[in-house]
Amino acid sequence: MAHFEVIEKEGLFLVKTLLENETVRTEAGAMYYMRGDIKMESKMPSAGGFLKSMVTQESIFRPTYTGTGELYLEPSFSSFHIFDCGGKEWLVQPGGYWASEEAIQLDIHRDKVLTSFLSGKGLLNFWTKLKGNGKAVISCPGPVEEIQLNNDRLVVDGQFAVAWESSLNYKVEKATKSLFQSASSGEFLVSTYTGTGKVFLAAVPNWRKFLLDSVSSMMYMQSASK
């Protein structure tokens, strides 16, 4: 099995992958550099893949790296989380997929229209679907907290959930029964997960990323006001 490791260098995070005659798949453009006898391939997707790309605006090209050596993926102020899919099916927030072992199958999951609309994603919202035995890496704003539900219910504010097992029933709903109470509580819409399975939460962004986003937002507001 390929070995993934998250490395921190001067406030940036990057993923190091050790290959021993193995294959891994990554998000398009994720490669930083590689050492050793590693071959990169980017196969032409099927017609169905092109159609999904047009609808979801996700990249259809996810290159594979095969051989023996070290593969380093691009550094980021965001964090990364490595987990074992364990033969289960996972849903990952749009843009969250970063890398995985070859055995992991990738597909697209579409939200229900009402759930997608309420979540602020328009009439259509798509998540990356992972399935199989092996490890995967996702990009997230900060450290991940893994929550195991056992025939239980989890209520999450905002977009803090970055991935979860598809065995859970997910929906977006009002925080309280009435619109007035939901609005006045400060928690108008929440995401709920019910059943048995895991949810990954990343509620606190890395402070460097938070600072960068804040500065960028201020510069944009100053530019727009001129």
C-alpha positions, 0 to 999 in steps of 0.5 A: 500500500502507498504511504501518505504523510502530511508534512509541515514546512514553514507554515505550509502543509504538503502531502508526501507519498512513498511508492513501491511499485504502486499507483496513486491518483491525484487531483489535476495539477496537484503534483509538486515534484517527484523523485525516483522511477515514477511514471505519470499518466493522464488518460482521456476520460469517457464521454460520460466523464466529459458530461459530468465535468460540464455539469459539476465544474470538477476536473475530469483529468485526475492523473495517476503516478506509478512506480517506485519513489517519492511523490510530493503534492503542492503545498498549501496554507490549508490542511490535509487529512489522510483516512482509510476508506475501509471499503465504505462509500464516502462523500467529500465536499466539492474541491476537497479530493486531493489524492488516493490509492489506485483501488479507490473509485471516484464518482460524483454524487448529486444532492437532492434539489431541495437540500442543495437549494437550502445549502446555498449551492443553487439547484444542483450541488455535487460532491465527490464520491469515494469508494473502495479499500485503501487510503485517501487524502482530502484538503480541508481548512484546518485540523479534522475532528472525526465523529463516529455516529452509532444510530445517532443524530449530529447537527452541524452549523455552516459548512464545517463537515468536509466528508462523511460516510454515505450510509448517513442520512444528510439534509439541510433544515431549519435550526428550529421549527419556526422561521422566526425562531431559526432567524432569531437564534442566529442559526438559521439553517443547519446540516443534520446527519443521522444513522451510523457512520463517520463525519469529518469536521474542520471547524477551525481554519489554520491561522495562516490561512485565516489571516491570508483570507482576511487580508485578501478580503480587505484588499478586495473591499478597498478596491471595490470601494474606489 
